[in-house]
């Protein structure tokens, strides 16, 4: 097998593995593992301005 064919095959395999790995890295939600238990309450003042209250339950 020539060097060019071997290089092309290796680059194709490596590129495919990188695409699959990067897809899985970006598709997995990490925030469910590091999130805190917080509750958000939104109250609208004069039906226009939202006021957000954050209550932590740690």
Helices and strands as residue ranges (DSSP letters): H 3-27, H 31-34, E 38-45, E 49-56
